[in-house]
Amino acid sequence: MKKILTATAIAALTAGAAGAEDIKIGTILGFTGPLESITPAMGAGAELAMKEVTDSGKLLGGSTVTSIRGDSTCVDAAAATAAAERLVTTDKVSAIMGADCSGVTGAILANVAVPNGIVMISPSATSPGLSTAEDNGLFFRTAPSDARQGEIVRDILKEKGVSSIAITYTNNDYGKGLAEAIQRNWEEAGGTVTISSAHEDGKADYSAEVGALASAGGDVLVVAGYVDQGGSGITRAALDTGAFSTFYFPDGMVGEKLNENFGAEINGSYGAYPGTDSAGAGIFQEMAAAAGFEGTGPFAPESYDAAALIMLSMAAANSSNSADFAGKVMDIANAPGTEIFPGELGKALDLIAAGEDIDYVGASAVELIGPGESAGNYREIEFKDGKYETVKFR
């Protein structure tokens, strides 16, 4: 539960406030790799929040906030760890907004964030394994765990009248965790999984993998992969051979690139990715459009929220030191307090300075549960007329 600061405590914090500084936040995402088509909007979302706070002049005595980008590659743990090490040791970032894919996020957490005491807030790492990772209270995520996504997949498939599914998943922490969650929830609901098999990214030919999937059969092929890599390769091979005509696409497969790759070929297919129709989502979409990027893209709202939570937690702790503000993140994200939406970060900083509680709702209706992860809202999509469109929210 939050505690309202007394006037004496506020005075003590104010007296001890540091002067203005240039606070650096690492923005580490897969700017190259299997999700490179969606990461530009994610980076832009986080940096939009940083600009908003800097322009307000209300964080820690008028401090500015600078984004320092690092490339996680999404799949290369060694490269991601090296990028994070540079951000922490050379660039001296106070926190990390990221990473994006689950495997590299876990590597950075274990090898860089925890040893150096750096807060990480990921907008898109969804592996259930991260819920129990040793993090010393430093790791949070504005995206829901795939334990929740497994329930969403089950519900959508049941409503579509599907009886059996085949699952193909990218052979990493994200793919394995998601495939397991989908299979567990689907079978508990009485559905049949004909096959659940891994695929490797970066291959030119997926005919063998699709052959095995086709032999097993199923009403729908669930493609738990990456839109810029093997997931699209599997889908192309399945279409070309006629193995499957209907697909379910989880979050890693959803993006404009999917429309570009397949168009009307996947009409009738469907899927879902984190999203909400909350008031904050609409505000963020308008802000993003004004800033020149797509605000409804996967994980762009969550990226804005991750950066905002970092900065507002700094304000609550009156410090840009991770050791000081890590304990404030859950309080800032949850009730009670004045609800804060995108575009209101200056207002939030005023309230915090006055010793008042805030409940950061943000662009994705943030509510952090358990080990500091989003409770989870999803945007359900269907493919019609050569592109996907939103049909409902869950």
C-alpha positions as CSV (number, residue, x, y, z in Angstrom):
1,M,0.0,0.0,0.0
2,K,1.2,3.5,-0.7
3,K,2.0,5.9,2.0
4,I,1.5,9.7,1.7
5,L,4.6,11.6,2.7
6,T,4.4,13.9,5.7
7,A,5.2,17.6,5.3
8,T,8.4,16.9,7.3
9,A,9.5,14.1,5.0
10,I,8.8,16.2,1.9
11,A,10.9,19.0,3.3
12,A,13.7,16.6,4.1
13,L,13.6,15.2,0.6
14,T,13.5,18.6,-1.0
15,A,16.5,19.7,1.1
16,G,18.5,16.7,0.0
17,A,17.5,17.0,-3.7
18,A,20.4,16.9,-6.1
19,G,20.9,19.6,-8.7
20,A,19.8,19.2,-12.3
21,E,21.6,16.5,-14.2
22,D,21.5,14.8,-17.6
23,I,19.9,11.5,-16.7
24,K,20.7,8.8,-19.3
25,I,18.3,5.8,-19.9
26,G,19.3,2.9,-22.0
27,T,16.9,2.0,-24.7
28,I,17.9,-1.5,-25.7
29,L,15.8,-3.2,-28.3
30,G,16.2,-5.4,-31.4
31,F,16.9,-2.7,-33.9
32,T,18.3,-5.5,-36.0
33,G,17.0,-9.0,-36.0
34,P,13.7,-10.9,-36.2
35,L,11.6,-8.0,-34.8
36,E,13.4,-5.1,-36.5
37,S,10.2,-4.0,-38.3
38,I,8.4,-3.2,-35.0
39,T,11.2,-1.8,-32.8
40,P,11.4,1.6,-34.4
41,A,7.9,2.5,-33.0
42,M,8.9,1.0,-29.7
43,G,12.0,3.1,-29.4
44,A,10.0,6.2,-30.5
45,G,7.4,5.5,-27.8
46,A,9.9,5.3,-25.0
47,E,11.7,8.4,-26.3
48,L,8.4,10.3,-26.6
49,A,8.0,9.9,-22.8
50,M,11.6,11.0,-22.2
51,K,11.1,14.2,-24.3
52,E,7.8,14.9,-22.5
53,V,9.5,14.8,-19.1
54,T,12.6,16.8,-20.3
55,D,10.3,19.5,-21.8
56,S,8.4,19.7,-18.5
57,G,11.5,20.7,-16.6
58,K,10.0,19.1,-13.5
59,L,12.2,16.0,-12.9
60,L,14.8,16.3,-10.1
61,G,15.4,20.0,-10.2
62,G,15.0,20.4,-14.0
63,S,17.1,17.4,-15.1
64,T,17.0,16.4,-18.7
65,V,16.6,12.8,-19.9
66,T,18.6,11.4,-22.8
67,S,18.0,8.0,-24.5
68,I,21.1,6.0,-25.3
69,R,20.2,3.2,-27.7
70,G,21.6,-0.3,-27.7
71,D,20.9,-3.1,-30.1
72,S,19.8,-6.3,-28.4
73,T,19.5,-8.1,-31.8
74,C,16.6,-9.9,-30.1
75,V,18.4,-13.3,-30.4
76,D,22.1,-13.0,-29.7
77,A,22.5,-13.1,-25.9
78,A,26.3,-12.3,-26.1
79,A,25.7,-9.3,-28.3
80,A,22.9,-8.1,-26.1
81,T,24.9,-8.5,-23.0
82,A,27.8,-6.5,-24.6
83,A,25.5,-3.7,-25.6
84,A,24.0,-3.5,-22.1
85,E,27.5,-3.5,-20.5
86,R,28.4,-0.6,-22.7
87,L,25.3,1.3,-21.7
88,V,26.0,0.7,-18.0
89,T,29.8,1.0,-17.8
90,T,30.6,3.5,-20.6
91,D,27.4,5.5,-21.0
92,K,26.5,5.4,-17.3
93,V,22.8,4.9,-17.8
94,S,20.6,5.1,-14.7
95,A,18.1,2.5,-15.9
96,I,17.3,0.3,-18.9
97,M,14.1,0.5,-20.9
98,G,14.2,-3.0,-22.4
99,A,15.1,-5.4,-23.5
100,D,12.6,-6.8,-26.0
101,C,12.9,-10.5,-26.6
102,S,12.8,-12.8,-23.6
103,G,16.1,-14.6,-24.0
104,V,18.2,-11.5,-24.4
105,T,16.3,-9.9,-21.6
106,G,17.1,-12.7,-19.2
107,A,20.7,-12.6,-20.2
108,I,21.0,-8.8,-19.6
109,L,19.2,-9.1,-16.3
110,A,21.5,-11.9,-15.0
111,N,24.8,-10.6,-16.4
112,V,24.4,-6.8,-16.3
113,A,21.4,-5.4,-14.5
114,V,21.6,-7.5,-11.3
115,P,25.4,-7.3,-10.9
116,N,25.4,-3.6,-11.4
117,G,22.1,-2.9,-9.6
118,I,20.3,-1.4,-12.6
119,V,16.5,-1.2,-12.9
120,M,15.1,-2.8,-16.1
121,I,11.6,-2.3,-17.4
122,S,10.8,-4.4,-20.5
123,P,7.9,-3.5,-22.7
124,S,7.8,-6.8,-24.5
125,A,9.7,-9.7,-22.9
126,T,6.9,-12.2,-22.2
127,S,8.4,-15.5,-21.3
128,P,6.8,-17.0,-18.1
129,G,10.3,-17.9,-16.9
130,L,11.0,-14.2,-16.3
131,S,8.3,-14.2,-13.6
132,T,10.6,-16.2,-11.3
133,A,14.0,-14.9,-12.4
134,E,16.4,-13.8,-9.7
135,D,16.2,-10.0,-10.1
136,N,16.9,-8.5,-6.6
137,G,13.7,-6.4,-7.2
138,L,15.2,-4.7,-10.2
139,F,13.1,-6.1,-13.1
140,F,9.6,-5.2,-14.2
141,R,7.6,-5.4,-17.4
142,T,4.7,-3.5,-18.9
143,A,3.9,-6.5,-21.1
144,P,2.0,-9.5,-19.7
145,S,3.5,-12.9,-19.3
146,D,2.8,-15.5,-21.9
147,A,1.1,-17.5,-19.2
148,R,-1.7,-15.0,-19.8
149,Q,-1.3,-15.1,-23.6
150,G,-1.9,-18.8,-23.5
151,E,-5.3,-18.2,-22.0
152,I,-6.1,-15.6,-24.6
153,V,-5.2,-18.0,-27.4
154,R,-7.4,-20.7,-25.9
155,D,-10.4,-18.4,-25.6
156,I,-10.1,-17.1,-29.2
157,L,-9.7,-20.6,-30.7
158,K,-12.6,-21.9,-28.7
159,E,-14.8,-19.1,-29.8
160,K,-13.9,-19.8,-33.4
161,G,-15.0,-23.4,-33.0
162,V,-11.6,-24.9,-33.5
163,S,-11.0,-28.5,-32.4
164,S,-7.4,-29.2,-33.2
165,I,-4.2,-27.1,-33.7
166,A,-0.7,-27.6,-34.7
167,I,2.0,-25.4,-33.1
168,T,5.3,-24.3,-34.5
169,Y,7.5,-22.1,-32.3
170,T,10.8,-20.3,-32.6
171,N,13.5,-22.3,-30.7
172,N,14.2,-19.9,-27.8
173,D,12.9,-18.9,-24.4
174,Y,10.0,-16.9,-25.9
175,G,8.9,-19.6,-28.3
176,K,9.2,-22.4,-25.9
177,G,7.4,-20.6,-23.1
178,L,4.5,-19.5,-25.3
179,A,4.1,-22.9,-26.9
180,E,3.9,-24.6,-23.6
181,A,1.4,-22.1,-22.3
182,I,-0.8,-22.5,-25.4
183,Q,-0.7,-26.3,-25.3
184,R,-1.4,-26.5,-21.6
185,N,-4.4,-24.1,-21.7
186,W,-5.7,-25.7,-24.9
187,E,-5.6,-29.3,-23.7
188,E,-7.1,-28.4,-20.4
189,A,-10.0,-26.9,-22.3
190,G,-10.5,-30.2,-24.2
191,G,-8.7,-29.2,-27.4
192,T,-6.2,-31.3,-29.3
193,V,-2.6,-30.4,-30.2
194,T,-1.5,-32.6,-33.1
195,I,2.1,-31.5,-32.9
196,S,4.2,-28.9,-31.2
197,S,7.6,-28.5,-32.9
198,A,10.4,-26.0,-32.9
199,H,11.8,-24.1,-35.9
200,E,15.1,-22.3,-36.2
201,D,15.2,-18.7,-37.4
202,G,17.3,-17.7,-40.4
203,K,16.7,-20.7,-42.7
204,A,16.0,-20.3,-46.4
205,D,13.9,-23.4,-46.6
206,Y,11.2,-24.6,-44.1
207,S,9.7,-27.4,-46.2
208,A,10.8,-30.1,-43.8
209,E,9.3,-28.4,-40.8
210,V,6.0,-27.7,-42.7
211,G,6.0,-31.3,-43.9
212,A,6.0,-32.6,-40.4
213,L,3.3,-30.1,-39.4
214,A,1.2,-31.1,-42.4
215,S,1.5,-34.8,-41.6
216,A,0.2,-34.2,-38.1
217,G,-2.6,-32.0,-39.4
218,G,-4.9,-29.6,-37.5
219,D,-7.6,-27.1,-38.1
220,V,-5.3,-24.2,-37.5
221,L,-1.5,-23.6,-37.5
222,V,-0.4,-21.5,-34.5
223,V,2.8,-19.7,-35.5
224,A,4.6,-18.7,-32.3
225,G,7.5,-17.1,-34.1
226,Y,8.9,-13.8,-35.4
227,V,7.4,-11.8,-38.3
228,D,10.8,-10.9,-39.6
229,Q,12.3,-14.3,-39.4
230,G,11.2,-18.0,-39.3
231,G,7.6,-17.4,-38.4
232,S,7.1,-15.8,-41.8
233,G,9.2,-18.5,-43.4
234,I,7.0,-21.2,-42.0
235,T,3.8,-19.3,-43.0
236,R,5.1,-18.9,-46.6
237,A,6.0,-22.6,-46.9
238,A,2.6,-23.7,-45.4
239,L,0.7,-21.5,-47.9
240,D,2.8,-22.5,-50.9
241,T,2.3,-26.2,-50.2
242,G,-1.3,-25.9,-49.2
243,A,-0.5,-27.5,-45.8
244,F,-2.6,-24.9,-43.9
245,S,-4.9,-22.1,-44.9
246,T,-5.8,-20.7,-41.5
247,F,-3.3,-19.4,-39.0
248,Y,-3.3,-18.1,-35.5
249,F,-0.6,-15.3,-35.0
250,P,0.5,-14.5,-31.4
251,D,2.3,-11.2,-30.6
252,G,5.7,-11.8,-32.1
253,M,4.1,-12.3,-35.5
254,V,1.8,-9.2,-35.6
255,G,3.0,-6.1,-37.4
256,E,2.7,-4.3,-40.7
257,K,5.3,-6.6,-42.1
258,L,2.8,-9.5,-41.9
259,N,0.4,-7.6,-44.2
260,E,3.2,-6.9,-46.6
261,N,4.4,-10.5,-46.6
262,F,1.1,-12.2,-47.2
263,G,-1.8,-9.8,-47.8
264,A,-5.0,-11.5,-48.9
265,E,-3.3,-14.9,-48.7
266,I,-4.1,-15.1,-45.0
267,N,-7.6,-13.7,-45.1
268,G,-9.6,-15.5,-42.4
269,S,-6.6,-15.9,-40.1
270,Y,-6.5,-14.2,-36.7
271,G,-4.5,-13.6,-33.6
272,A,-3.9,-11.1,-30.8
273,Y,-1.2,-9.0,-29.2
274,P,-1.1,-6.8,-26.1
275,G,-3.3,-3.7,-26.4
276,T,-6.2,-1.9,-24.8
277,D,-9.0,0.4,-25.8
278,S,-8.5,2.5,-22.7
279,A,-8.6,6.3,-22.8
280,G,-4.9,6.4,-22.4
281,A,-4.4,4.3,-25.6
282,G,-6.4,6.8,-27.6
283,I,-4.4,9.7,-26.2
284,F,-1.1,7.9,-27.0
285,Q,-2.2,7.2,-30.5
286,E,-2.8,10.9,-31.1
287,M,0.6,11.8,-29.6
288,A,2.4,9.2,-31.6
289,A,0.7,10.4,-34.9
290,A,1.9,13.9,-34.1
291,A,5.4,12.6,-33.5
292,G,5.4,10.7,-36.8
293,F,5.1,7.1,-35.8
294,E,2.3,4.4,-35.4
295,G,0.9,4.3,-31.9
296,T,-1.1,1.2,-32.4
297,G,1.9,-1.0,-33.3
298,P,2.9,-3.9,-31.0
299,F,4.5,-2.8,-27.8
300,A,4.9,0.9,-28.7
301,P,2.4,1.9,-25.9
302,E,4.1,-0.4,-23.5
303,S,7.5,1.2,-24.3
304,Y,6.1,4.7,-23.5
305,D,4.8,3.3,-20.2
306,A,8.1,1.6,-19.3
307,A,10.1,4.8,-19.8
308,A,7.4,6.8,-17.9
309,L,7.5,4.4,-14.9
310,I,11.3,4.7,-14.7
311,M,11.2,8.5,-14.6
312,L,8.2,8.9,-12.3
313,S,9.8,6.4,-9.9
314,M,12.9,8.5,-9.9
315,A,10.8,11.5,-8.9
316,A,9.1,9.5,-6.1
317,A,12.5,8.5,-4.7
318,N,14.0,11.9,-5.4
319,S,16.9,10.1,-7.0
320,S,18.1,8.8,-10.4
321,N,19.9,5.9,-8.6
322,S,18.3,2.6,-9.3
323,A,18.9,1.4,-5.8
324,D,16.8,4.3,-4.6
325,F,13.9,4.2,-7.0
326,A,13.4,0.5,-7.7
327,G,11.2,0.2,-4.7
328,K,8.9,2.9,-6.0
329,V,7.9,1.3,-9.3
330,M,5.0,-0.8,-8.0
331,D,3.6,2.1,-6.1
332,I,3.7,4.5,-9.0
333,A,2.1,1.9,-11.3
334,N,-0.9,1.0,-9.1
335,A,-3.8,2.5,-7.1
336,P,-4.5,4.4,-5.0
337,G,-3.8,7.9,-6.4
338,T,-4.7,10.3,-9.2
339,E,-4.8,8.5,-12.5
340,I,-2.1,9.6,-14.9
341,F,-2.4,9.2,-18.7
342,P,-0.1,9.9,-21.6
343,G,0.7,13.6,-21.9
344,E,0.3,14.1,-18.2
345,L,3.8,13.3,-17.0
346,G,4.4,16.9,-16.0
347,K,1.2,16.8,-13.9
348,A,2.4,13.5,-12.3
349,L,5.7,15.1,-11.4
350,D,3.8,18.0,-9.8
351,L,1.7,15.7,-7.7
352,I,4.7,13.6,-6.6
353,A,6.5,16.8,-5.6
354,A,3.5,17.7,-3.5
355,G,3.6,14.4,-1.7
356,E,0.4,13.0,-3.4
357,D,-0.1,9.5,-4.6
358,I,-0.5,8.8,-8.4
359,D,-1.8,5.8,-10.2
360,Y,0.0,5.6,-13.5
361,V,-2.5,4.2,-16.0
362,G,-0.6,5.3,-19.1
363,A,-1.0,4.1,-22.7
364,S,-1.6,0.4,-21.9
365,A,-3.7,0.6,-18.8
366,V,-0.8,-0.4,-16.6
367,E,-1.5,-2.5,-13.6
368,L,1.5,-4.4,-12.2
369,I,0.9,-7.7,-10.4
370,G,2.9,-10.3,-8.7
371,P,6.6,-10.1,-9.7
372,G,6.2,-6.6,-11.3
373,E,4.5,-7.6,-14.6
374,S,1.4,-6.4,-16.4
375,A,-1.9,-8.1,-15.6
376,G,-2.5,-8.1,-19.4
377,N,-4.9,-6.7,-21.9
378,Y,-5.0,-7.9,-25.5
379,R,-6.1,-6.6,-28.9
380,E,-7.8,-9.4,-31.0
381,I,-7.3,-9.1,-34.7
382,E,-8.6,-10.7,-37.9
383,F,-7.3,-10.6,-41.5
384,K,-9.7,-9.2,-44.0
385,D,-9.1,-7.7,-47.4
386,G,-5.4,-8.2,-47.3
387,K,-4.6,-6.7,-43.9
388,Y,-5.4,-7.2,-40.2
389,E,-7.9,-5.2,-38.3
390,T,-8.9,-5.0,-34.6
391,V,-12.2,-6.8,-33.8
392,K,-12.3,-6.6,-30.0
393,F,-10.2,-6.2,-26.8
394,R,-9.8,-8.7,-24.1
